[in-house]
Protein backbone atom coordinates (compact mmCIF):
# COMPACT_ATOMS: atom_id res chain seq x y z
CA UNK A 1 0.00 0.00 0.00
CA UNK A 2 2.90 2.32 0.83
CA UNK A 3 4.42 1.63 -2.56
CA UNK A 4 1.08 2.35 -4.24
CA UNK A 5 0.77 5.75 -2.58
CA UNK A 6 4.44 6.48 -3.24
CA UNK A 7 4.07 5.77 -6.95
CA UNK A 8 1.02 8.00 -7.22
CA UNK A 9 2.82 10.82 -5.39
CA UNK A 10 5.80 10.49 -7.70
CA UNK A 11 3.69 10.64 -10.85
CA UNK A 12 1.60 13.54 -9.59
CA UNK A 13 4.73 15.50 -8.69
CA UNK A 14 6.23 14.97 -12.12
CA UNK A 15 2.98 15.88 -13.85
CA UNK A 16 2.49 19.02 -11.78
CA UNK A 17 5.99 20.22 -12.61
CA UNK A 18 5.41 19.73 -16.31
CA UNK A 19 1.95 21.07 -16.89
CA UNK A 20 1.98 20.79 -20.67
CA UNK A 21 0.26 17.41 -20.78
CA UNK A 22 -2.73 18.56 -18.81
CA UNK A 23 -2.97 21.87 -20.62
CA UNK A 24 -2.83 20.19 -24.02
CA UNK A 25 -5.51 17.70 -22.95
CA UNK A 26 -7.96 20.47 -22.13
CA UNK A 27 -6.98 22.62 -25.08
CA UNK A 28 -7.47 19.75 -27.52
CA UNK A 29 -10.97 19.12 -26.18
CA UNK A 30 -11.83 22.80 -26.55
CA UNK A 31 -10.66 22.71 -30.16
CA UNK A 32 -12.83 19.69 -30.94
CA UNK A 33 -15.88 21.24 -29.27
CA UNK A 34 -15.30 24.36 -31.36
CA UNK A 35 -14.81 22.53 -34.66
CA UNK A 36 -17.86 20.33 -34.06
CA UNK A 37 -19.88 23.45 -33.42
CA UNK A 38 -18.81 24.81 -36.80
CA UNK A 39 -19.72 21.49 -38.42
CA UNK A 40 -23.26 21.69 -37.03
CA UNK A 41 -23.76 25.20 -38.33
CA UNK A 42 -25.57 28.22 -36.94
CA UNK A 43 -29.05 27.78 -35.58
CA UNK A 44 -29.25 24.08 -36.35
CA UNK A 45 -30.81 21.80 -33.77
CA UNK A 46 -29.12 18.48 -33.00
CA UNK A 47 -30.52 15.50 -31.12
CA UNK A 48 -29.45 14.75 -27.52
CA UNK A 49 -27.74 11.58 -28.78
CA UNK A 50 -25.60 13.61 -31.14
CA UNK A 51 -24.74 16.14 -28.45
CA UNK A 52 -23.63 13.26 -26.23
CA UNK A 53 -21.54 11.93 -29.10
CA UNK A 54 -19.76 15.26 -29.50
CA UNK A 55 -18.98 15.46 -25.79
CA UNK A 56 -17.46 11.98 -25.64
CA UNK A 57 -15.52 12.32 -28.87
CA UNK A 58 -13.91 15.44 -27.41
CA UNK A 59 -13.12 13.66 -24.13
CA UNK A 60 -11.82 10.55 -25.92
CA UNK A 61 -9.46 12.50 -28.16
CA UNK A 62 -8.15 14.61 -25.34
CA UNK A 63 -7.56 11.55 -23.16
CA UNK A 64 -5.01 10.29 -25.69
CA UNK A 65 -2.38 12.87 -24.80
CA UNK A 66 -2.82 12.14 -21.08
CA UNK A 67 -2.57 8.38 -21.54
CA UNK A 68 0.35 8.71 -23.91
CA UNK A 69 2.47 10.53 -21.37
CA UNK A 70 2.00 7.82 -18.69
CA UNK A 71 5.07 5.97 -19.85
CA UNK A 72 6.87 8.37 -22.12
CA UNK A 73 7.82 10.38 -19.03
CA UNK A 74 9.31 7.22 -17.51
CA UNK A 75 11.43 6.77 -20.59
CA UNK A 76 13.32 10.06 -20.28
CA UNK A 77 16.61 9.26 -18.54
CA UNK A 78 15.43 5.63 -18.33
CA UNK A 79 13.52 6.32 -15.12
CA UNK A 80 11.64 3.14 -15.86
CA UNK A 81 14.68 1.08 -14.89
CA UNK A 82 14.30 2.39 -11.36
CA UNK A 83 10.69 1.30 -11.44
CA UNK A 84 11.63 -2.15 -12.71
CA UNK A 85 14.31 -2.87 -10.08
CA UNK A 86 12.21 -1.54 -7.22
CA UNK A 87 10.63 -4.35 -5.17
CA UNK A 88 7.09 -3.35 -6.22
CA UNK A 89 4.71 -5.81 -7.81
CA UNK A 90 3.86 -4.89 -11.40
CA UNK A 91 0.15 -5.06 -10.62
CA UNK A 92 0.69 -2.28 -8.05
CA UNK A 93 2.42 -0.20 -10.71
CA UNK A 94 -0.56 -0.78 -12.99
CA UNK A 95 -3.07 0.31 -10.36
CA UNK A 96 -1.00 3.38 -9.47
CA UNK A 97 -0.65 4.43 -13.12
CA UNK A 98 -4.34 3.83 -13.71
CA UNK A 99 -5.25 5.93 -10.67
CA UNK A 100 -3.07 8.82 -11.84
CA UNK A 101 -4.62 8.65 -15.32
CA UNK A 102 -8.06 8.55 -13.75
CA UNK A 103 -7.28 11.61 -11.66
CA UNK A 104 -6.04 13.61 -14.62
CA UNK A 105 -8.87 12.62 -16.89
CA UNK A 106 -11.42 13.56 -14.21
CA UNK A 107 -9.65 16.86 -13.64
CA UNK A 108 -9.70 17.63 -17.36
CA UNK A 109 -13.41 16.75 -17.52
CA UNK A 110 -14.13 19.22 -14.73
CA UNK A 111 -13.25 21.85 -17.32
CA UNK A 112 -14.43 20.11 -20.51
CA UNK A 113 -17.95 19.12 -19.36
CA UNK A 114 -19.00 22.56 -18.03
CA UNK A 115 -17.57 24.13 -21.17
CA UNK A 116 -19.56 21.66 -23.27
CA UNK A 117 -22.72 22.62 -21.37
CA UNK A 118 -22.04 26.28 -22.07
CA UNK A 119 -21.39 25.79 -25.79
CA UNK A 120 -24.03 23.15 -26.44
CA UNK A 121 -26.51 23.95 -23.67
CA UNK A 122 -29.40 24.63 -26.04
CA UNK A 123 -29.12 21.10 -27.46
CA UNK A 124 -29.32 19.52 -24.01
CA UNK A 125 -32.91 19.23 -22.85
CA UNK A 126 -32.33 17.93 -19.38
CA UNK A 127 -29.54 17.43 -16.86
CA UNK A 128 -29.23 15.15 -13.90
CA UNK A 129 -26.58 14.46 -11.27
CA UNK A 130 -26.26 10.88 -12.53
CA UNK A 131 -24.13 12.38 -15.31
CA UNK A 132 -21.35 12.23 -12.72
CA UNK A 133 -21.86 8.47 -12.42
CA UNK A 134 -21.70 8.08 -16.20
CA UNK A 135 -18.47 10.10 -16.28
CA UNK A 136 -16.93 8.03 -13.49
CA UNK A 137 -17.75 4.71 -15.17
CA UNK A 138 -16.46 5.89 -18.54
CA UNK A 139 -13.24 7.10 -16.90
CA UNK A 140 -12.72 3.76 -15.18
CA UNK A 141 -13.18 1.84 -18.41
CA UNK A 142 -11.09 4.21 -20.50
CA UNK A 143 -8.15 4.39 -18.08
CA UNK A 144 -8.08 0.64 -17.36
CA UNK A 145 -7.56 -0.41 -20.97
CA UNK A 146 -5.82 2.87 -21.84
CA UNK A 147 -3.10 2.37 -19.22
CA UNK A 148 -2.40 -1.16 -20.45
CA UNK A 149 -2.21 -0.13 -24.10
CA UNK A 150 -0.11 2.96 -23.37
CA UNK A 151 2.40 0.56 -21.81
CA UNK A 152 2.52 -1.29 -25.13
CA UNK A 153 2.84 1.76 -27.36
CA UNK A 154 5.53 3.32 -25.16
CA UNK A 155 7.74 0.39 -26.10
CA UNK A 156 7.16 0.89 -29.83
CA UNK A 157 8.74 3.34 -32.22
CA UNK A 158 5.64 5.45 -32.78
CA UNK A 159 3.97 5.98 -29.42
CA UNK A 160 1.70 8.89 -30.33
CA UNK A 161 0.34 7.44 -33.55
CA UNK A 162 -0.04 3.90 -32.33
CA UNK A 163 -1.95 4.63 -29.12
CA UNK A 164 -5.23 5.71 -30.78
CA UNK A 165 -4.85 3.03 -33.46
CA UNK A 166 -4.76 0.28 -30.85
CA UNK A 167 -7.08 1.88 -28.30
CA UNK A 168 -10.02 3.10 -30.38
CA UNK A 169 -11.16 -0.23 -31.88
CA UNK A 170 -11.11 -1.90 -28.47
CA UNK A 171 -13.11 0.79 -26.70
CA UNK A 172 -15.84 1.26 -29.32
CA UNK A 173 -18.36 -0.71 -27.16
CA UNK A 174 -17.54 1.45 -24.14
CA UNK A 175 -18.04 4.66 -26.10
CA UNK A 176 -21.28 3.29 -27.57
CA UNK A 177 -22.69 2.45 -24.12
CA UNK A 178 -21.69 5.84 -22.73
CA UNK A 179 -23.15 7.82 -25.63
CA UNK A 180 -26.43 5.92 -25.35
CA UNK A 181 -26.67 6.55 -21.61
CA UNK A 182 -25.73 10.21 -21.89
CA UNK A 183 -28.08 10.74 -24.82
CA UNK A 184 -30.97 9.31 -22.79
CA UNK A 185 -30.01 11.54 -19.86
CA UNK A 186 -29.85 14.63 -22.06
CA UNK A 187 -33.27 13.75 -23.48
CA UNK A 188 -34.71 13.65 -19.96
CA UNK A 189 -35.29 9.90 -19.66
CA UNK A 190 -35.61 8.46 -16.13
CA UNK A 191 -32.58 6.73 -14.59
CA UNK A 192 -34.08 3.23 -14.95
CA UNK A 193 -34.12 3.64 -18.70
CA UNK A 194 -30.38 4.03 -19.12
CA UNK A 195 -29.24 2.04 -16.06
CA UNK A 196 -28.63 -1.09 -18.24
CA UNK A 197 -26.09 0.86 -20.30
CA UNK A 198 -24.31 1.86 -17.12
CA UNK A 199 -24.14 -1.74 -15.94
CA UNK A 200 -22.45 -2.66 -19.21
CA UNK A 201 -20.02 0.22 -18.84
CA UNK A 202 -19.16 -1.00 -15.35
CA UNK A 203 -18.70 -4.55 -16.68
CA UNK A 204 -16.34 -3.24 -19.35
CA UNK A 205 -14.27 -1.41 -16.73
CA UNK A 206 -14.17 -4.49 -14.53
CA UNK A 207 -13.11 -6.83 -17.34
CA UNK A 208 -10.30 -4.61 -18.56
CA UNK A 209 -9.05 -3.69 -15.09
CA UNK A 210 -8.69 -7.41 -14.47
CA UNK A 211 -7.01 -7.95 -17.83
CA UNK A 212 -4.60 -5.09 -17.12
CA UNK A 213 -3.90 -6.36 -13.62
CA UNK A 214 -2.69 -9.69 -14.97
CA UNK A 215 -1.18 -8.69 -18.32
CA UNK A 216 0.67 -5.57 -17.21
CA UNK A 217 3.52 -7.61 -15.76
CA UNK A 218 4.54 -8.75 -19.27
CA UNK A 219 4.18 -5.31 -20.79
CA UNK A 220 6.21 -3.57 -18.10
CA UNK A 221 9.08 -6.05 -18.35
CA UNK A 222 9.56 -5.27 -22.06
CA UNK A 223 9.79 -1.50 -21.68
CA UNK B 1 10.54 -43.89 -53.33
CA UNK B 2 9.00 -40.50 -52.96
CA UNK B 3 7.42 -40.00 -49.56
CA UNK B 4 4.00 -38.41 -49.21
CA UNK B 5 4.23 -35.21 -47.19
CA UNK B 6 1.30 -34.52 -44.83
CA UNK B 7 0.87 -31.03 -46.30
CA UNK B 8 0.53 -32.52 -49.79
CA UNK B 9 -2.10 -34.95 -48.56
CA UNK B 10 -4.01 -32.19 -46.78
CA UNK B 11 -3.87 -29.99 -49.89
CA UNK B 12 -5.34 -32.79 -52.04
CA UNK B 13 -8.15 -33.28 -49.52
CA UNK B 14 -8.82 -29.55 -49.47
CA UNK B 15 -8.94 -29.24 -53.25
CA UNK B 16 -11.30 -32.20 -53.44
CA UNK B 17 -13.52 -30.69 -50.75
CA UNK B 18 -13.71 -27.35 -52.57
CA UNK B 19 -14.48 -29.03 -55.88
CA UNK B 20 -17.20 -31.13 -54.29
CA UNK B 21 -18.67 -28.11 -52.42
CA UNK B 22 -18.80 -25.94 -55.52
CA UNK B 23 -20.37 -28.73 -57.57
CA UNK B 24 -22.90 -29.39 -54.83
CA UNK B 25 -23.87 -25.74 -54.35
CA UNK B 26 -24.17 -24.96 -58.06
CA UNK B 27 -25.85 -28.09 -59.33
CA UNK B 28 -27.54 -29.95 -56.46
CA UNK B 29 -28.82 -27.34 -54.00
CA UNK B 30 -32.11 -25.77 -55.17
CA UNK B 31 -32.31 -22.04 -55.86
CA UNK B 32 -33.83 -20.11 -52.98
CA UNK B 33 -37.33 -18.93 -53.92
CA UNK B 34 -37.27 -15.31 -52.72
CA UNK B 35 -33.68 -14.21 -53.16
CA UNK B 36 -32.83 -16.26 -56.19
CA UNK B 37 -29.33 -17.17 -57.26
CA UNK B 38 -27.67 -14.48 -55.09
CA UNK B 39 -28.51 -16.44 -51.98
CA UNK B 40 -25.89 -19.04 -52.94
CA UNK B 41 -23.14 -16.71 -51.75
CA UNK B 42 -24.27 -17.66 -48.24
CA UNK B 43 -22.59 -21.05 -48.56
CA UNK B 44 -19.27 -19.22 -48.84
CA UNK B 45 -20.11 -16.36 -46.51
CA UNK B 46 -21.20 -18.23 -43.38
CA UNK B 47 -18.42 -20.88 -43.30
CA UNK B 48 -15.82 -18.14 -43.87
CA UNK B 49 -17.22 -16.14 -40.96
CA UNK B 50 -17.15 -19.14 -38.64
CA UNK B 51 -13.66 -20.23 -39.74
CA UNK B 52 -12.34 -16.69 -39.35
CA UNK B 53 -13.70 -16.57 -35.85
CA UNK B 54 -12.10 -19.94 -35.04
CA UNK B 55 -8.74 -18.51 -36.09
CA UNK B 56 -9.14 -15.45 -33.86
CA UNK B 57 -9.85 -17.83 -31.01
CA UNK B 58 -6.72 -19.84 -31.91
CA UNK B 59 -4.67 -16.63 -31.88
CA UNK B 60 -6.00 -15.94 -28.39
CA UNK B 61 -4.95 -19.44 -27.21
CA UNK B 62 -1.51 -19.27 -28.85
CA UNK B 63 -0.92 -15.85 -27.27
CA UNK B 64 -1.67 -17.24 -23.82
CA UNK B 65 0.74 -20.12 -24.52
CA UNK B 66 3.39 -17.60 -25.55
CA UNK B 67 3.08 -15.56 -22.36
CA UNK B 68 3.28 -18.77 -20.31
CA UNK B 69 6.18 -20.45 -22.12
CA UNK B 70 7.99 -17.57 -23.89
CA UNK B 71 8.57 -19.89 -26.83
CA UNK B 72 8.93 -18.05 -30.15
CA UNK B 73 6.94 -20.76 -31.92
CA UNK B 74 3.70 -19.68 -30.23
CA UNK B 75 4.18 -16.09 -31.30
CA UNK B 76 4.50 -17.20 -34.92
CA UNK B 77 1.41 -19.39 -34.60
CA UNK B 78 -0.60 -16.51 -33.09
CA UNK B 79 0.46 -14.00 -35.75
CA UNK B 80 -0.31 -16.45 -38.58
CA UNK B 81 -3.74 -17.19 -37.10
CA UNK B 82 -4.56 -13.49 -36.95
CA UNK B 83 -3.51 -13.05 -40.58
CA UNK B 84 -5.71 -15.93 -41.73
CA UNK B 85 -8.62 -14.80 -39.57
CA UNK B 86 -8.32 -11.29 -40.94
CA UNK B 87 -8.17 -12.54 -44.53
CA UNK B 88 -11.36 -14.54 -44.01
CA UNK B 89 -13.11 -11.65 -42.22
CA UNK B 90 -12.23 -9.33 -45.10
CA UNK B 91 -13.76 -11.82 -47.54
CA UNK B 92 -16.81 -12.10 -45.28
CA UNK B 93 -17.32 -8.33 -45.46
CA UNK B 94 -16.89 -8.37 -49.24
CA UNK B 95 -19.19 -11.33 -49.93
CA UNK B 96 -21.73 -9.84 -47.53
CA UNK B 97 -21.69 -6.58 -49.48
CA UNK B 98 -22.16 -8.41 -52.77
CA UNK B 99 -25.19 -10.16 -51.30
CA UNK B 100 -26.57 -7.01 -49.67
CA UNK B 101 -26.52 -4.93 -52.85
CA UNK B 102 -29.37 -6.77 -54.63
CA UNK B 103 -31.22 -7.92 -51.49
CA UNK B 104 -31.02 -4.89 -49.19
CA UNK B 105 -30.41 -2.46 -52.05
CA UNK B 106 -27.27 -1.10 -50.44
CA UNK B 107 -23.64 -2.18 -50.13
CA UNK B 108 -23.47 -1.43 -46.45
CA UNK B 109 -25.82 -0.74 -43.55
CA UNK B 110 -24.97 -0.31 -39.86
CA UNK B 111 -26.80 -3.46 -38.96
CA UNK B 112 -25.55 -4.86 -35.60
CA UNK B 113 -23.92 -7.92 -37.09
CA UNK B 114 -22.16 -5.87 -39.77
CA UNK B 115 -21.03 -3.32 -37.21
CA UNK B 116 -19.66 -6.00 -34.89
CA UNK B 117 -17.79 -7.74 -37.71
CA UNK B 118 -16.34 -4.43 -38.85
CA UNK B 119 -15.09 -3.62 -35.31
CA UNK B 120 -13.54 -7.08 -35.15
CA UNK B 121 -11.80 -6.36 -38.43
CA UNK B 122 -10.48 -3.06 -37.00
CA UNK B 123 -9.16 -4.70 -33.82
CA UNK B 124 -7.15 -7.33 -35.67
CA UNK B 125 -5.93 -4.89 -38.31
CA UNK B 126 -4.58 -2.81 -35.44
CA UNK B 127 -2.82 -5.95 -34.20
CA UNK B 128 -0.99 -6.26 -37.52
CA UNK B 129 -0.08 -2.55 -37.48
CA UNK B 130 1.41 -3.11 -34.02
CA UNK B 131 3.46 -6.00 -35.40
CA UNK B 132 4.96 -3.68 -38.01
CA UNK B 133 5.76 -0.99 -35.47
CA UNK B 134 7.97 -2.91 -33.03
CA UNK B 135 11.41 -4.00 -34.24
CA UNK B 136 12.71 -6.00 -31.29
CA UNK B 137 11.50 -9.57 -31.71
CA UNK B 138 10.93 -10.50 -28.06
CA UNK B 139 9.24 -7.20 -27.34
CA UNK B 140 7.01 -7.50 -30.38
CA UNK B 141 5.96 -11.01 -29.37
CA UNK B 142 4.94 -9.96 -25.85
CA UNK B 143 3.11 -6.81 -26.95
CA UNK B 144 1.25 -8.63 -29.69
CA UNK B 145 0.30 -11.48 -27.36
CA UNK B 146 -1.20 -8.98 -24.90
CA UNK B 147 -3.03 -7.24 -27.74
CA UNK B 148 -4.44 -10.51 -29.12
CA UNK B 149 -5.74 -11.43 -25.66
CA UNK B 150 -7.26 -7.99 -25.09
CA UNK B 151 -8.83 -8.07 -28.55
CA UNK B 152 -10.43 -11.44 -28.05
CA UNK B 153 -11.70 -10.58 -24.58
CA UNK B 154 -13.37 -7.60 -26.24
CA UNK B 155 -15.22 -9.70 -28.83
CA UNK B 156 -18.20 -10.76 -26.64
CA UNK B 157 -18.64 -7.14 -25.50
CA UNK B 158 -18.58 -5.94 -29.09
CA UNK B 159 -21.26 -8.43 -30.11
CA UNK B 160 -23.32 -7.64 -27.02
CA UNK B 161 -23.14 -3.91 -27.66
CA UNK B 162 -24.24 -4.45 -31.25
CA UNK B 163 -27.14 -6.70 -30.29
CA UNK B 164 -28.48 -4.46 -27.55
CA UNK B 165 -28.46 -1.63 -30.01
CA UNK B 166 -30.96 -3.56 -32.06
CA UNK B 167 -33.39 -4.13 -29.20
CA UNK B 168 -33.60 -0.42 -28.50
CA UNK B 169 -33.56 0.86 -32.07
CA UNK B 170 -36.01 -0.30 -34.73
CA UNK B 171 -34.29 -2.44 -37.32
CA UNK B 172 -34.33 -1.01 -40.80
CA UNK B 173 -33.39 -4.19 -42.55
CA UNK B 174 -33.90 -7.52 -40.95
CA UNK B 175 -31.90 -10.60 -41.76
CA UNK B 176 -34.38 -13.00 -43.22
CA UNK B 177 -34.29 -16.29 -41.42
CA UNK B 178 -33.71 -18.99 -43.94
CA UNK B 179 -35.57 -22.21 -43.39
CA UNK B 180 -32.68 -24.57 -43.88
CA UNK B 181 -33.48 -27.31 -46.31
CA UNK B 182 -31.42 -30.49 -45.74
CA UNK B 183 -29.49 -29.98 -48.97
CA UNK B 184 -28.64 -26.42 -48.00
CA UNK B 185 -27.39 -27.67 -44.64
CA UNK B 186 -25.16 -30.23 -46.34
CA UNK B 187 -23.76 -27.51 -48.63
CA UNK B 188 -22.90 -25.35 -45.62
CA UNK B 189 -21.18 -28.25 -43.86
CA UNK B 190 -19.20 -29.12 -46.99
CA UNK B 191 -17.91 -25.58 -47.38
CA UNK B 192 -17.22 -25.45 -43.65
CA UNK B 193 -14.96 -28.51 -43.94
CA UNK B 194 -13.33 -27.04 -47.06
CA UNK B 195 -12.52 -23.73 -45.36
CA UNK B 196 -11.21 -25.37 -42.19
CA UNK B 197 -8.87 -27.52 -44.25
CA UNK B 198 -7.77 -24.45 -46.22
CA UNK B 199 -7.15 -22.57 -42.98
CA UNK B 200 -5.06 -25.44 -41.64
CA UNK B 201 -2.95 -25.47 -44.81
CA UNK B 202 -2.45 -21.71 -44.69
CA UNK B 203 -1.49 -21.89 -41.02
CA UNK B 204 1.04 -24.60 -41.78
CA UNK B 205 2.60 -22.73 -44.71
CA UNK B 206 2.64 -19.36 -42.98
CA UNK B 207 4.24 -20.64 -39.78
CA UNK B 208 6.91 -22.66 -41.58
CA UNK B 209 7.67 -19.60 -43.72
CA UNK B 210 8.13 -17.48 -40.58
CA UNK B 211 10.32 -20.14 -38.98
CA UNK B 212 12.57 -20.26 -42.07
CA UNK B 213 12.65 -16.48 -42.13
CA UNK B 214 13.89 -16.48 -38.53
CA UNK B 215 16.56 -19.08 -39.35
CA UNK B 216 17.71 -17.06 -42.35
CA UNK B 217 17.96 -13.89 -40.27
CA UNK B 218 20.04 -15.59 -37.59
CA UNK B 219 22.31 -17.09 -40.28
CA UNK B 220 22.78 -13.65 -41.82
CA UNK B 221 23.71 -12.27 -38.42
CA UNK B 222 26.27 -15.03 -37.90
CA UNK B 223 27.79 -14.51 -41.34
CA UNK B 224 28.08 -10.75 -41.00
CA UNK B 225 29.47 -8.56 -43.75
Contacts between the chains, C-beta under 8 A, distances in Angstrom:
chain1	res1	chain2	res2	distance
A	145	B	150	7.0
A	148	B	146	7.2
A	148	B	150	7.0
A	149	B	147	7.9
A	149	B	150	7.6
A	152	B	130	7.2
A	152	B	143	4.7
A	152	B	146	6.3
A	152	B	147	6.6
A	155	B	134	6.8
A	155	B	139	5.7
A	155	B	143	6.3
A	156	B	130	7.1
A	156	B	133	4.6
A	156	B	134	4.8
A	156	B	143	7.2
A	157	B	133	5.8
A	157	B	134	7.2
A	157	B	135	6.9
A	158	B	133	5.5
A	162	B	129	7.3
A	162	B	130	6.7
A	162	B	133	5.6
A	165	B	126	5.3
A	165	B	129	5.7
A	165	B	130	7.9
A	166	B	126	5.1
A	166	B	129	7.8
A	166	B	130	6.1
A	166	B	147	6.6
A	168	B	122	7.8
A	169	B	119	6.1
A	169	B	122	3.9
A	169	B	123	4.4
A	169	B	125	7.9
A	169	B	126	5.3
A	169	B	151	7.9
A	170	B	123	6.2
A	170	B	150	6.2
A	170	B	151	6.7
A	170	B	154	5.2
A	172	B	119	5.3
A	172	B	122	7.8
A	172	B	158	7.0
A	172	B	161	7.6
A	173	B	119	7.8
A	173	B	154	7.1
A	173	B	157	4.6
A	173	B	158	5.4
A	173	B	160	7.3
A	173	B	161	3.9
A	176	B	161	5.1
A	176	B	165	7.2
A	177	B	161	6.5
A	180	B	165	7.9
A	180	B	168	7.5
A	196	B	164	7.6
A	200	B	157	7.7
A	200	B	160	7.2
A	200	B	161	7.2
A	200	B	164	7.5
A	203	B	157	7.6
A	204	B	157	6.1
A	207	B	153	6.3
A	207	B	157	7.2
A	208	B	150	7.5
A	208	B	153	7.7
A	211	B	149	7.1
A	211	B	150	6.0
A	211	B	153	5.8
A	215	B	67	7.8
A	215	B	146	4.9
A	215	B	149	6.5
A	215	B	150	7.3
A	218	B	67	5.6
A	218	B	142	5.0
A	218	B	145	7.3
A	218	B	146	6.1
A	219	B	142	7.0
A	219	B	143	6.9
A	219	B	146	5.8
A	221	B	142	7.5
A	222	B	138	7.1
A	222	B	139	4.6
A	222	B	142	4.9
A	222	B	143	6.7
